Amino acid sequence: MTSEERFGVTDDGFVVKGIDRIIADQQSRARAMFGDDVDLTSGSALRKVMDAAAVDTHELWRALESQYYAGFVTTAQGPSLDLLGKDLGLPRRELRAHGTIGLTLSGSEPDRGYVLPEGTVVETVPDGPAPAEPPPALAFRTTRAVTLSAATATASVEAEAVVRGPDGNIPTKSKLRLQPAWVRHNLNLGAAEVTPFVQTDFEGGDLGEPDGVYRARLLGVPRTVWTQEALLAQVLDVNGVRDAAIFDPLGGVEATRRAYGTFRYGGRAFSRPRQTGSPYFFDIVVASEPSWPWTSEKDAVPGVYDQVLKTVKQWRPVSVFPNVLAANQVDIGMRATLVVEAGHNEQAAKGAILDAVRGSVNRLRLGSGVLYSDIVLSARTAAGVVDVQNLRLRRFAPAFGQTYYRGATYGGAQELSAGENLVLAPDEIAQFSVDSSMVDIQVVAR
């Protein structure tokens, strides 16, 4: 039997027997049983019964194929993927509920703009008389920056729940307010007040993450208890963490696995394995999502630092201590001239380009530089854009830097030459804002 005639489980996977081959095999068996003169034309009763049975047999083959591939993380789907994740101890995460909220400004000063940055925190408040034991407030974060003024006193913005799950699916009648602790630390409204309200029902919190995202998480699950990869997987799963990296001066969280102690000079060991009980320190550099608080305040969104520290404490061996540090966020800007076709809305083209660049830059990980070619490609994807000329990338010095690992730049802004890539240090992460003062884009029509 040749390799083309093999069906079922093979070296190349599961091979389904086609319906044409099933029908041919049935006709062969019918001739062997009833003779070569048996009527197998399309109008015969035997042929109709055999064709119906062939369809059922083919469906059985397809079910066997599905069952075979359901046993592998790379090919399983839906409930089968959930079962594999349960075996690995990593269930499918629920999504964050999302919806639209409105913002209304009152008591504003003339000729002043009030900027509510991306990540502005709003929370639910009980409607009616305050109960003796009010339910816990549900927090939501805006996904865009909004500017309000006396001339533009209302605006709409997308928001998503801080905590995953169906609790974030709030209706339009829900009452909201700006989170007092967050406002106290991040805004200066003066006598003005901003009142949020729900414009559309929040939804999506009862859904699970897509198969592709869940599969990627399962494929990255470490099979060891205490390694850099295992610890990093736990840190990346914390709410508010955009990216993280582990820096260990000895090259590994568990120093005893390295080559220390194997070199001998004059009959003495170069170093000895770490004794149980002796302290060992390493650094975890964490990049948080925009405007997510670093430390927890009373009645505020849980801080990234506290959540990461709590997670690591549950995993670390005895006398191993983490030093959780905030990554250096580098604001990225650009200067360029865009050539658009005549008839296209120049401002719409500029907005589309800024959104595309924002998505491209904000997906970068710690230490990943901003490539000139990626920015050009993102700009060229906007409708009506013909050319991108004199593009120069800009960077602003990282603010509130807490770490320094070979190459972080401090002291001022910098504009690169045309065609030059922006290189970041291992503890730096790029951040692009569409309303940044470092963005200077001129649009001309062809």
Sequence and secondary structure as in RCSB ss.txt:
>XXXX:A:sequence
MTSEERFGVTDDGFVVKGIDRIIADQQSRARAMFGDDVDLTSGSALRKVMDAAAVDTHELWRALESQYYAGFVTT
AQGPSLDLLGKDLGLPRRELRAHGTIGLTLSGSEPDRGYVLPEGTVVETVPDGPAPAEPPPALAFRTTRAVTLSA
ATATASVEAEAVVRGPDGNIPTKSKLRLQPAWVRHNLNLGAAEVTPFVQTDFEGGDLGEPDGVYRARLLGVPRTV
WTQEALLAQVLDVNGVRDAAIFDPLGGVEATRRAYGTFRYGGRAFSRPRQTGSPYFFDIVVASEPSWPWTSEKDA
VPGVYDQVLKTVKQWRPVSVFPNVLAANQVDIGMRATLVVEAGHNEQAAKGAILDAVRGSVNRLRLGSGVLYSDI
VLSARTAAGVVDVQNLRLRRFAPAFGQTYYRGATYGGAQELSAGENLVLAPDEIAQFSVDSSMVDIQVVAR
>XXXX:A:secstr
  GGG  EEETTEEE   HHHHHHHHHHHHHHHH TT   STTSHHHHHHHHHHHHHHHHHHHHHHHHHTTSTTT
  HHHHHHHHHHTT    B   EEEEEEEEES  TT  EEE TT EEEE  SSS  SS     EEEESS EEE S
SS EEEEEEEESS SGGG   TT BEEE HHHHHHH   TT EEEEEESS  B TTSB  HHHHHHHHHT  SSS
SSHHHHHHHHHTSTTEEEEEEE TTSSSSGGGSSTT  EETTEES     TTS EEEEEEEEE TT  SS  TTS
   HHHHHHHHHHHH  TTEEEEEEE EEEEEEEEEEEEE TTS HHHHHHHHHHHHHHHHTT  TT  B HHHH
HHHHHTSTTEEEEEEEEEEE   SS     S    SS EE  TT  B   TTEEEEE TT TTEEEEEEE 
